[in-house]
Amino acid sequence: MWLTQMREADSYTYAHSLDNCALAVAFGRHMGLPKEDLNTLAMGLLLMDIGKMKIPARILNKTEPLSEQEFNLVRSHVGHSVDILKKSEGISIDIVNIALTHHERFDGSGYPVGIAGENIPLGARIVGLFNHFDNLVFPRFSEKKLSLEDAMETISNQAGRQFDSQLIKNFMAFTESNA
């Protein structure tokens, strides 16, 4: 139900969620995650941005730089996602935590709380990595698009800062084995 509503409200976010889900679950299999964790990862990826339905389309689709107020409004999708998921029957706390922490960064520079390192759940660290990668390769607006090679280099350069170094190593091995 939520995915259908997301598709109707914002087709980019819907496609972005599906793309992330397919890639990250394959990556989780590459890492040897158990089936239950893969299922949680998939649901977390599909529903992480469900709160964007509460953000006006004119803000989400704006091609000019966002004002600070608009950027904060976009960031509020995390809280909206958490609220929606907590009220939904059958959604585990692990899925809620992925939605809550998928914009946190390994060095503590993310949002909404600024947690760092191993305090970010593994599923959310994976989601954050693939979310960022997909944004680099398939951005909402094409003028910012990077080639696969440039996106891989950008991700690699963020190891230990924005992203977990071990995840980056696994990500590089995963992409090389699937090239």
C-alpha positions as CSV (number, residue, x, y, z in Angstrom):
1,M,0.0,0.0,0.0
2,W,2.8,2.5,1.0
3,L,4.7,1.8,-2.2
4,T,1.7,2.3,-4.4
5,Q,1.1,5.7,-2.7
6,M,4.8,6.6,-3.0
7,R,4.7,5.7,-6.8
8,E,1.7,8.0,-7.2
9,A,3.1,10.8,-5.1
10,D,6.8,10.8,-6.3
11,S,7.8,8.4,-9.1
12,Y,11.5,9.3,-8.7
13,T,11.6,8.2,-5.0
14,Y,9.7,5.1,-5.8
15,A,12.2,4.1,-8.6
16,H,15.1,5.1,-6.3
17,S,13.8,2.9,-3.5
18,L,13.3,-0.1,-5.9
19,D,16.8,0.3,-7.4
20,N,18.4,0.6,-4.0
21,C,16.6,-2.5,-2.8
22,A,17.7,-4.7,-5.7
23,L,21.3,-3.7,-5.4
24,A,21.7,-3.6,-1.7
25,V,20.0,-7.0,-1.2
26,A,22.4,-8.5,-3.8
27,F,25.2,-6.8,-1.9
28,G,23.9,-8.3,1.4
29,R,23.9,-11.7,-0.1
30,H,27.5,-11.1,-1.3
31,M,28.4,-10.3,2.3
32,G,26.7,-13.5,3.6
33,L,23.9,-11.8,5.6
34,P,21.2,-14.2,6.8
35,K,17.9,-14.3,5.0
36,E,16.1,-12.5,7.9
37,D,18.6,-9.6,7.7
38,L,18.1,-9.5,3.9
39,N,14.4,-9.3,4.3
40,T,14.8,-6.5,6.8
41,L,17.2,-4.7,4.5
42,A,14.8,-5.0,1.6
43,M,11.8,-3.6,3.6
44,G,14.0,-0.9,5.0
45,L,15.1,0.2,1.6
46,L,11.6,0.1,0.1
47,L,10.2,2.2,3.0
48,M,13.1,4.4,4.1
49,D,11.7,7.5,2.2
50,I,8.0,6.9,2.6
51,G,7.9,10.2,4.6
52,K,8.7,12.1,1.4
53,M,5.0,11.8,0.6
54,K,4.5,14.5,3.3
55,I,7.0,16.9,1.6
56,P,5.4,19.2,-1.1
57,A,6.3,18.1,-4.6
58,R,7.3,21.6,-5.5
59,I,10.2,21.2,-3.0
60,L,11.2,17.7,-3.9
61,N,11.2,18.6,-7.6
62,K,12.9,22.0,-7.3
63,T,15.8,22.2,-9.7
64,E,17.4,25.3,-8.1
65,P,19.4,25.1,-4.8
66,L,17.1,24.7,-1.8
67,S,17.0,27.4,0.8
68,E,17.9,26.4,4.4
69,Q,14.2,26.2,5.3
70,E,13.5,24.0,2.2
71,F,16.4,21.7,3.0
72,N,15.2,21.3,6.6
73,L,11.8,20.4,5.2
74,V,13.3,17.7,3.0
75,R,15.3,16.4,6.0
76,S,12.0,16.1,7.9
77,H,11.1,13.1,5.7
78,V,13.1,11.0,8.1
79,G,10.8,11.8,11.0
80,H,7.7,11.4,8.8
81,S,8.9,8.0,7.7
82,V,9.5,6.9,11.3
83,D,6.0,8.1,12.3
84,I,4.3,6.3,9.4
85,L,6.3,3.0,10.0
86,K,5.7,3.0,13.8
87,K,2.0,3.2,13.1
88,S,2.0,0.4,10.5
89,E,1.3,-3.2,11.6
90,G,3.9,-5.7,11.0
91,I,6.9,-3.3,10.7
92,S,9.8,-4.3,12.9
93,I,11.8,-1.9,14.9
94,D,14.8,-2.8,12.7
95,I,13.0,-1.5,9.7
96,V,12.0,1.7,11.6
97,N,15.7,2.1,12.6
98,I,16.8,1.9,9.0
99,A,14.4,4.7,8.1
100,L,15.6,6.7,11.1
101,T,19.3,6.3,10.5
102,H,19.9,5.9,6.7
103,H,21.2,9.5,6.5
104,E,23.6,9.1,9.4
105,R,27.3,9.0,8.4
106,F,30.2,7.0,9.8
107,D,32.0,10.1,11.0
108,G,28.9,11.5,12.7
109,S,28.2,14.2,10.1
110,G,24.8,12.8,9.1
111,Y,21.3,13.5,10.4
112,P,18.9,13.5,12.1
113,V,20.9,12.8,15.3
114,G,24.6,12.7,14.2
115,I,25.4,9.2,15.5
116,A,28.6,7.7,14.3
117,G,30.4,4.4,13.6
118,E,29.1,1.1,14.9
119,N,26.3,3.0,16.6
120,I,24.6,3.2,13.2
121,P,22.9,-0.2,12.6
122,L,24.6,-2.3,9.9
123,G,21.5,-2.3,7.8
124,A,21.3,1.5,7.9
125,R,25.0,1.7,7.0
126,I,24.4,-0.4,3.9
127,V,21.3,1.6,3.0
128,G,23.1,4.8,3.4
129,L,25.9,3.6,1.1
130,F,23.6,2.4,-1.6
131,N,21.3,5.5,-1.3
132,H,24.3,7.7,-1.8
133,F,25.6,5.6,-4.7
134,D,22.3,5.7,-6.5
135,N,22.0,9.4,-6.0
136,L,25.4,9.9,-7.7
137,V,24.6,7.6,-10.7
138,F,20.9,8.3,-11.1
139,P,20.3,11.8,-9.5
140,R,16.9,13.4,-9.4
141,F,18.2,16.0,-11.9
142,S,20.5,14.7,-14.7
143,E,23.0,17.6,-14.6
144,K,24.7,16.1,-11.5
145,K,25.0,12.6,-12.9
146,L,28.3,10.8,-12.4
147,S,29.7,7.8,-14.4
148,L,29.9,4.5,-12.6
149,E,33.7,4.9,-12.4
150,D,33.4,8.4,-11.0
151,A,30.8,7.3,-8.5
152,M,32.9,4.4,-7.4
153,E,35.9,6.7,-6.9
154,T,33.7,9.2,-4.9
155,I,32.5,6.4,-2.7
156,S,36.0,5.0,-2.2
157,N,37.3,8.4,-1.2
158,Q,34.7,8.6,1.6
159,A,35.8,5.4,3.3
160,G,36.2,5.9,7.0
161,R,34.5,9.3,6.8
162,Q,31.0,9.1,5.4
163,F,31.0,5.3,5.1
164,D,32.4,2.3,7.0
165,S,35.8,1.3,5.5
166,Q,35.0,-2.4,5.6
167,L,31.7,-1.8,3.8
168,I,33.5,0.1,1.1
169,K,36.0,-2.8,0.7
170,N,33.1,-5.2,0.4
171,F,31.3,-2.8,-2.0
172,M,34.3,-2.5,-4.3
173,A,34.7,-6.3,-4.3
174,F,31.0,-6.7,-5.0
175,T,31.0,-4.2,-7.9
176,E,34.1,-5.8,-9.4
177,S,32.6,-9.3,-9.2
178,N,29.4,-8.1,-10.9
179,A,30.9,-5.9,-13.6
